[in-house]
């Protein structure tokens, strides 16, 4: 196996960050088979109000930031979620909510769709297929039906209709394969969701399942881990490297440590300066920019085929 750092010819250099991605914890109302966060209803890792306030403070320290990207778990279930949204909007940043859709249907979240619309929050929602069987197989029984209801609710508030409220969907392969062409899948999703449920949305993003946490356990249980890694390595595309999301991102964990991306978070690969791991309680933009990006072989998941990021594909396939 060729080590990823050797494959790319050295270390990745970061650029002026444009995205602050805040993972507010691993608590979630779902337990999905592909989840790289290993999130679920029993997880207790939750961002506190103090840490959320420290994350908000970073927004005023880095003028190059354009986007506040809030993720989890189910980020909306954190009591600080709405304060983070408000802080981003007050600073005229694009605010993204990475939503599992079913959270919108929980009794305590009935006003959530309205809140998102009123604050012009961009919703990026996970829907791993447009068919009920495939979604429920990956995410749990009944999830597809609730997801469809949530999408219809968002459409009712104006999302995905071209009026400025953006609704994007995320596709993950069901098993140990790479995503198909993003444009083709988007066309299929748009046709099927419109025909079957009257649902409209803006874009579809395809994301490769990362060989870490829950999906890694699945691969080992099926005896497919080595084969999957070989598939990623043989599909390495150098044309994806310049657009890797870690080059423009600051990723903050629920407990305030700084990482290069959400995947590194789950592997506890903190950003280190000469004095140790960086934490938002003592954030120093200059020190952060001077640190190298940490990579390992899971990074092949972002560079295989057309590439993969929080915003979908990165390049044309080889």
C-alpha positions as CSV (number, residue, x, y, z in Angstrom):
1,X,0.0,0.0,0.0
2,X,1.4,3.4,-1.0
3,X,1.1,5.8,1.9
4,X,-1.1,8.8,1.1
5,X,1.5,11.4,1.9
6,X,3.9,9.6,-0.5
7,X,1.2,9.4,-3.1
8,X,0.7,13.2,-3.2
9,X,4.5,13.9,-3.0
10,X,4.7,15.5,0.4
11,X,2.5,17.5,2.8
12,X,-0.6,19.5,1.9
13,X,-0.4,23.2,2.4
14,X,-3.4,25.0,3.7
15,X,-4.8,28.2,2.3
16,X,-6.7,31.1,4.0
17,X,-9.7,29.4,5.5
18,X,-13.1,30.1,4.0
19,X,-15.2,27.6,6.0
20,X,-15.5,27.1,9.8
21,X,-17.1,23.7,10.3
22,X,-18.4,23.1,13.8
23,X,-19.3,19.6,14.9
24,X,-21.6,20.2,17.9
25,X,-21.6,16.5,19.0
26,X,-22.3,12.9,18.3
27,X,-25.9,12.8,19.7
28,X,-28.4,11.9,17.0
29,X,-31.9,10.5,16.6
30,X,-30.6,8.0,14.0
31,X,-28.0,5.3,13.8
32,X,-26.9,5.0,10.2
33,X,-24.7,2.2,8.9
34,X,-22.4,4.5,6.9
35,X,-21.9,7.2,9.7
36,X,-18.3,8.2,10.0
37,X,-19.2,10.0,13.3
38,X,-20.5,6.8,14.9
39,X,-23.4,9.0,16.1
40,X,-26.6,7.8,17.7
41,X,-29.2,8.4,20.5
42,X,-26.9,7.0,23.2
43,X,-23.9,9.3,22.5
44,X,-23.2,11.9,25.2
45,X,-20.5,14.0,23.5
46,X,-22.3,17.4,23.2
47,X,-20.9,20.9,22.7
48,X,-21.4,23.2,25.7
49,X,-22.5,26.8,25.6
50,X,-19.0,27.9,26.6
51,X,-17.4,26.0,23.7
52,X,-20.1,27.3,21.2
53,X,-19.3,30.9,22.3
54,X,-15.6,30.2,21.7
55,X,-16.4,28.9,18.2
56,X,-18.4,32.1,17.5
57,X,-15.5,34.2,18.6
58,X,-13.4,32.6,15.8
59,X,-15.8,34.1,13.3
60,X,-14.5,37.6,14.2
61,X,-10.8,36.6,14.0
62,X,-10.6,35.3,10.4
63,X,-11.8,37.8,7.7
64,X,-11.5,35.2,4.9
65,X,-14.3,33.1,6.3
66,X,-17.4,33.0,4.2
67,X,-19.3,30.0,5.6
68,X,-20.3,28.6,8.9
69,X,-21.0,24.9,8.4
70,X,-22.8,23.2,11.4
71,X,-22.8,19.5,11.6
72,X,-23.1,16.6,14.1
73,X,-24.7,14.0,14.9
74,X,-28.0,15.8,14.5
75,X,-26.8,19.4,15.1
76,X,-30.3,20.8,15.5
77,X,-30.6,18.8,18.8
78,X,-27.9,20.7,20.4
79,X,-29.3,23.6,22.5
80,X,-26.6,25.9,21.1
81,X,-27.5,25.3,17.4
82,X,-29.8,28.3,17.0
83,X,-27.3,30.6,18.7
84,X,-24.7,29.5,16.2
85,X,-27.0,30.1,13.3
86,X,-27.9,33.5,14.6
87,X,-24.2,34.4,15.0
88,X,-23.3,33.3,11.5
89,X,-26.2,35.3,10.0
90,X,-25.4,38.4,12.0
91,X,-22.0,38.3,10.4
92,X,-23.5,37.9,6.9
93,X,-22.0,34.4,6.5
94,X,-23.5,31.6,4.6
95,X,-24.8,29.2,7.3
96,X,-25.2,25.5,6.4
97,X,-27.2,23.0,8.4
98,X,-26.2,19.4,7.7
99,X,-29.5,17.8,8.4
100,X,-30.6,14.1,8.6
101,X,-34.2,15.2,7.7
102,X,-36.0,13.1,10.3
103,X,-35.0,15.5,13.0
104,X,-37.5,18.0,11.4
105,X,-40.3,15.6,12.3
106,X,-39.5,15.2,16.0
107,X,-42.2,16.7,18.3
108,X,-39.8,19.2,19.9
109,X,-38.6,20.4,16.5
110,X,-41.9,21.3,14.7
111,X,-40.8,24.9,14.3
112,X,-37.3,24.0,13.0
113,X,-38.1,24.3,9.2
114,X,-39.6,27.7,9.8
115,X,-36.5,28.8,11.8
116,X,-34.2,27.6,9.1
117,X,-36.2,29.4,6.4
118,X,-36.5,32.6,8.3
119,X,-32.7,32.7,8.8
120,X,-31.9,31.7,5.2
121,X,-30.0,28.7,6.3
122,X,-28.8,26.4,3.5
123,X,-29.9,22.9,4.2
124,X,-27.7,20.0,3.1
125,X,-29.7,16.9,3.8
126,X,-28.7,13.2,3.7
127,X,-30.8,11.0,1.6
128,X,-28.7,8.0,0.5
129,X,-31.2,6.8,-2.2
130,X,-34.6,7.8,-3.7
131,X,-36.1,4.4,-2.9
132,X,-37.5,3.3,0.4
133,X,-35.8,-0.1,0.6
134,X,-32.3,1.3,0.2
135,X,-32.8,4.2,2.6
136,X,-34.3,2.1,5.4
137,X,-31.5,-0.6,4.9
138,X,-28.9,2.0,5.6
139,X,-30.6,4.3,8.1
140,X,-33.3,2.3,9.8
141,X,-36.9,1.3,9.3
142,X,-39.3,4.1,8.6
143,X,-36.6,6.7,7.9
144,X,-37.4,7.0,4.2
145,X,-41.1,7.9,4.9
146,X,-40.1,10.5,7.5
147,X,-37.4,11.9,5.2
148,X,-39.9,12.4,2.4
149,X,-42.3,14.2,4.8
150,X,-39.4,16.4,5.9
151,X,-38.5,17.3,2.3
152,X,-42.1,18.1,1.5
153,X,-42.1,20.4,4.6
154,X,-39.0,22.2,3.5
155,X,-40.5,22.6,0.0
156,X,-43.5,24.1,1.7
157,X,-41.3,26.7,3.3
158,X,-39.8,27.6,-0.1
159,X,-36.7,25.4,-0.1
160,X,-35.4,24.1,-3.4
161,X,-37.8,26.3,-5.5
162,X,-35.2,28.8,-6.8
163,X,-36.2,31.6,-4.4
164,X,-32.9,31.7,-2.5
165,X,-33.5,29.0,0.1
166,X,-31.1,26.3,-1.0
167,X,-31.8,22.6,-0.4
168,X,-29.1,20.1,-1.4
169,X,-29.2,16.3,-0.9
170,X,-26.3,13.9,-0.2
171,X,-25.9,10.5,-1.6
172,X,-23.7,7.8,0.0
173,X,-23.2,4.4,-1.7
174,X,-25.1,1.6,0.1
175,X,-22.1,-0.8,0.3
176,X,-18.4,-0.9,-0.4
177,X,-18.4,0.9,-3.7
178,X,-17.6,4.3,-5.1
179,X,-20.4,6.7,-6.0
180,X,-21.6,6.8,-9.6
181,X,-21.3,10.0,-11.7
182,X,-22.8,12.9,-9.7
183,X,-24.6,14.6,-12.6
184,X,-26.3,11.3,-13.6
185,X,-27.4,10.5,-10.1
186,X,-28.7,14.1,-9.6
187,X,-30.8,13.7,-12.7
188,X,-32.2,10.4,-11.4
189,X,-33.0,11.9,-8.0
190,X,-34.7,14.9,-9.5
191,X,-36.9,12.8,-11.7
192,X,-37.9,10.2,-9.2
193,X,-38.5,12.5,-6.3
194,X,-40.6,14.8,-8.4
195,X,-42.6,12.0,-10.0
196,X,-43.1,10.0,-6.8
197,X,-43.5,12.7,-4.2
198,X,-43.6,16.1,-5.9
199,X,-40.3,17.0,-4.2
200,X,-37.8,19.5,-5.7
201,X,-34.3,20.4,-4.6
202,X,-31.2,22.2,-5.9
203,X,-28.2,19.9,-6.1
204,X,-27.2,16.4,-5.3
205,X,-23.7,15.8,-3.7
206,X,-22.1,12.3,-3.9
207,X,-19.9,11.5,-1.0
208,X,-17.6,8.4,-0.7
209,X,-18.1,6.3,2.4
210,X,-15.0,6.8,4.5
211,X,-13.2,3.7,5.9
212,X,-13.4,4.9,9.5
213,X,-15.5,4.4,12.5
214,X,-18.9,2.6,11.9
215,X,-18.3,2.0,8.2
216,X,-14.8,0.6,8.9
217,X,-16.4,-1.9,11.4
218,X,-18.9,-2.9,8.8
219,X,-16.1,-3.5,6.2
220,X,-14.1,-5.6,8.7
221,X,-17.2,-7.6,9.6
222,X,-17.8,-8.3,5.9
223,X,-14.2,-9.1,5.3
224,X,-14.0,-6.3,2.8
225,X,-11.7,-3.7,4.4
226,X,-8.6,-4.5,2.4
227,X,-10.5,-4.8,-0.8
228,X,-12.2,-1.4,-0.2
229,X,-8.9,0.3,0.6
230,X,-7.3,-1.2,-2.6
231,X,-10.3,0.2,-4.6
232,X,-9.8,3.7,-3.2
233,X,-6.0,3.6,-3.8
234,X,-6.3,2.4,-7.4
235,X,-8.9,5.1,-8.0
236,X,-6.7,7.9,-6.7
237,X,-7.1,11.0,-8.9
238,X,-4.4,13.7,-8.6
239,X,-6.8,16.1,-10.1
240,X,-8.7,16.2,-6.8
241,X,-5.9,17.3,-4.6
242,X,-6.0,21.1,-5.2
243,X,-9.7,21.2,-4.2
244,X,-9.5,19.1,-1.1
245,X,-11.7,20.7,1.6
246,X,-9.1,20.4,4.3
247,X,-7.0,23.1,2.5
248,X,-9.6,25.8,3.1
249,X,-11.4,24.6,6.3
250,X,-11.1,24.9,10.1
251,X,-12.9,22.0,11.7
252,X,-13.9,22.3,15.4
253,X,-15.0,19.4,17.5
254,X,-17.7,19.3,20.1
255,X,-15.0,19.7,22.8
256,X,-13.3,22.6,21.1
257,X,-10.2,21.1,19.5
258,X,-9.2,22.0,16.0
259,X,-8.8,19.6,13.2
260,X,-8.3,19.7,9.4
261,X,-11.6,18.0,8.6
262,X,-14.5,16.1,10.2
263,X,-12.9,12.8,9.2
264,X,-9.7,13.6,11.1
265,X,-11.9,14.5,14.1
266,X,-13.2,11.0,14.3
267,X,-9.6,9.6,14.2
268,X,-8.5,12.2,16.9
269,X,-5.9,13.6,14.5
270,X,-5.8,17.1,16.1
271,X,-4.0,20.1,14.5
272,X,-0.7,20.5,16.5
273,X,1.5,23.5,16.8
274,X,4.9,23.4,18.5
275,X,3.1,23.7,21.8
276,X,0.7,20.9,21.4
277,X,-2.9,20.5,20.1
278,X,-4.7,23.7,19.1
279,X,-7.9,24.5,21.0
280,X,-10.4,27.3,20.3
281,X,-10.1,28.7,23.8
282,X,-6.7,30.0,22.8
283,X,-7.1,30.2,19.0
284,X,-4.3,31.9,17.1
285,X,-5.0,32.3,13.4
286,X,-1.3,32.7,12.5
287,X,-0.3,29.6,14.4
288,X,-3.1,27.6,12.7
289,X,-2.0,28.7,9.2
290,X,1.6,27.7,9.9
291,X,0.7,24.1,10.8
292,X,0.8,21.4,8.1
293,X,-2.4,19.5,7.2
294,X,-2.4,16.0,8.8
295,X,-3.1,13.2,6.3
296,X,-3.3,9.4,6.5
297,X,-4.6,6.6,4.3
298,X,-8.3,7.4,4.9
299,X,-7.6,10.5,2.8
300,X,-7.8,8.2,-0.3
301,X,-11.5,8.4,0.3
302,X,-11.5,12.1,-0.7
303,X,-9.3,11.6,-3.7
304,X,-10.7,8.5,-5.4
305,X,-12.5,8.8,-8.7
306,X,-14.1,12.2,-9.0
307,X,-13.2,13.0,-5.4
308,X,-15.3,13.6,-2.4
309,X,-16.0,16.5,0.0
310,X,-18.7,18.1,2.0
311,X,-19.7,19.8,-1.3
312,X,-19.6,16.6,-3.4
313,X,-17.2,15.8,-6.2
314,X,-14.0,17.6,-6.8
315,X,-12.8,16.8,-10.3
316,X,-13.6,14.9,-13.5
317,X,-12.9,11.1,-13.2
318,X,-9.7,9.7,-14.7
